[in-house]
Amino acid sequence: MRTPNRRWLLLLALLLIAGGCNGKRHAGTQTLTGYESFTTQRMAVMPFVATQPLASGAEGLRPPLDCTLEQLCEAVNLAITPGAESVMARAFQDALAPRLGDRLVPLEQSARLFQGMPLDRSRDTLRSLAERFGAAVGADHVLVGAVWRFHERAQEDGASVGFAAYCVEVANGRRIWRAHFELTQQSLTADLREARVFFKGGARWLSAEELTRYGVAQVMEDFPRTPP
């Protein structure tokens, strides 16, 4: 009987670490009681907003949904690569599309409508914008979010992403689901706990967009069911 060589034993050990490491330690979700499943006639993804860090995704004393745009974006955030907001919206749009089909408003239509909406940065919040946007696009539910970190690999560290997302009921502004994700990809030699992320990407460094899609897939595992 052949004895497995050390290379394969090491690979097996890493894979066991990957299986035992729950990637959700970088992520968190919460569904409002009673909304584990909900019916939606039409849902839309509102363009994401670039913000300052939201305390590592924590809600804090005042929910980000109720902070004004001025409060969320007090200064330029150099940790965000231009265009990150569009990448975030597209990733969630692509994740929702198989669930909702033609009940999901095309992202291009959503983006055009949002660009034409007047904004009052001293008064508008993500919640109030979701309500106005949803009514304008004819949706009864809106997914809205914020991104506070999005940049590519630099030196020893890999790409880094941090975002929060919320599903809002348009009729009453109720937040029925929320999620956050925050992760900087590390090399296996730097942190073996990142084995799952490293192997998920084909044992290579991920781009910021790929890491975003990994994060979206993680949090969407807990998104409520949306039966026809």
N, C-alpha and C positions, 0 to 999 in steps of 0.2 A: 504494500500500500504506500503510495507516494505521500510524503510529508509536505504540506503547503509551505511555499517559501515565505520569507519574512515580508516581502512586498505585498503579497496578497493578504497576509494576516493584518498588516497595517491598514490596508484598504478596508478590510472587513471591520476593523475596530472603528475606523472613521465613519463608516456607514452606520454602524450601531449607534455612534454618538449622534449622527444626523437624525436617525429615527427617534432617538430618545430626547432630542432637543426640540422643544416645541417652539416653532418660529413665532408663535403668538405672544411670547414674552416681550416682543417689540411692538405688539399691537394690542388694542383693546376695543371692545364693542359693547354696546348696551342697547337693548330693545325695550321700548315702553311696554309695560305689562298689558296684555290684551292685544298686542300688535305683532305677535309671533307670525301671524299670517294676516294679510290685508288685501283688499281688492282695490285695484286702481284702473280707472278707465284710460288715463293718459298720464305719463310721467315724463319729466324733462330734467336734464342735467344743466344746471346754471353754470356759467363760466366761474372757475375758481378765483379766489382773491389771494394775492400775495400779502402776507402779514409778518409781523414780528413773531418770534417763538411763543407758542402758547403753553409755556411751562411744561415742556415735554409731553404735550397732548392732554394734560390735566385740565379739568374744567375750571379750577380755581374758584374764587368767590363769586365771580360774575361770568356766566356762560358766554363763550365767544359769540354765540348766536345773537346775543343782545348787546354786544359792544358796537359802537358806531364805527364806521370805516376809518375815521380819524384815530380812534383809540386802537384799532387793530394795526394800522399802518402809520405809526407815529414817525418812523424814519425809514430810510432806504435800507433794505436788508441785503447785504452783500453775499449772503449764503444762498441766494436764489439766482439761478441762471435765467436770463430772459427767455420767455416762452414756457416756463414751467407750468403756469396756470393752464395753458392749452393742453399740455401733456397729461395733466391730472384729469381734466374734464374728459379727454378722449379715452383714457384708461377706464374710467367709470362707465362711460357710454358703452364701450366695448364689452364690459362685464355685465351690464344690464340688458344688452340687446338680445342675447339668447333667452332670457327669462321673459321679456316683454314683447318682443317682436314689433309689430306695427303700433303697439301702444306707447312706444318710446318716441318722443319728438326727435327728429333728426338734429344732430348736434349743430350743423351749419345754420339751421333755422333758429335754434336757440341762441347761438352766438350773435346772429344779426339782430334779433329782437333785443337782446341785452345791451348791445352797443348803442341802440337807439333810445334806451331808457334814460331819462334825466336822473342824476344822482346828487344827493345832498350829503356830502361826506360827514357833516356835523350831526346829522339826524338818522340817516339810513343805517340799518343793521343788516346782518345776513338774514335774519328772520324776516324782517319787513320786506327786504328785497325779494326773498323767496316767495312771499305772498303776492307781491305785485307782479313779479315775473311769471309766476304760475298762472295767475288770472289772465295775463296778457297773452300767454301762449296756449291757453286752454287746457292746462294740466291740473289735475287734482292733487298730485304729489310732485315735489321738486327735490332733487339731490343737490345740495350746495356744499361748498367746502373751502378750506383755506390751506395754503401751503406756506411753510416757514423755512424749509430748507430743501434745496434741490441743486446739487452740483456734482460734477464729474470727479473721477478718481484724481487724487493729488498725492504724489510721493508715496508714502507707505500705506495710506488709507485709500479705500475704494470709494465708489460713489456714495453719496449721502442724501437721504430723503426724509422729510418730516411733513406730515399732512394730517388734517382732520376732515371728516365728512359727516354730513347730517342729512337725514331724510325728513322733510317737513310736509305736513298736511296743509295744503293751501287754504282750505276753508276757515281754519282756526289758528294757523301758525304753530300747531302742536309739533314738537320734535318727537318722532316716533322711533328713530334709530340714530345712533351716533357711533363713530369709529375714529380711532387715531392710529397712526403708524409712524414709527421713527427708527431709523436704522442707518448706520454707516457700515458698509461691507468691510470686513477685516480678512486678512489672509489666514489660512489654516494655521500657520506657524505662530501668528499673533494671538489667535483665539480659536481653539478647537470647537468651541460651542457654536461657531458660525459655519460648521461643516454643512448643515442642511442648506443654507443659503448658497454656499460656494458650489456644492454639487448640483443644486437646483439650476444653477446657471451654466452647467456643463463643465464644472471645475475650472472656472475662469472668472476674471473680473467682469462685473456687470456694469452697463452704462446706467446713468441716472434714470433713464426711461425704463430700462429693464427692471431696475430695482423698484421703481414705482409700480409697475405691473405686478411684480411679485407681492408688494404690499397690498395692492388692491385685491388681488386674489385671496390673500390671507383674511382681510376683513370681510370680504363678500361671502365668505363661508358662513357667516353668521347673519347675513341679511335676511329679513323676514321673507317668507314665501309669498308669492304674488300670483295666486291662481287666476285663470281667465274669468 
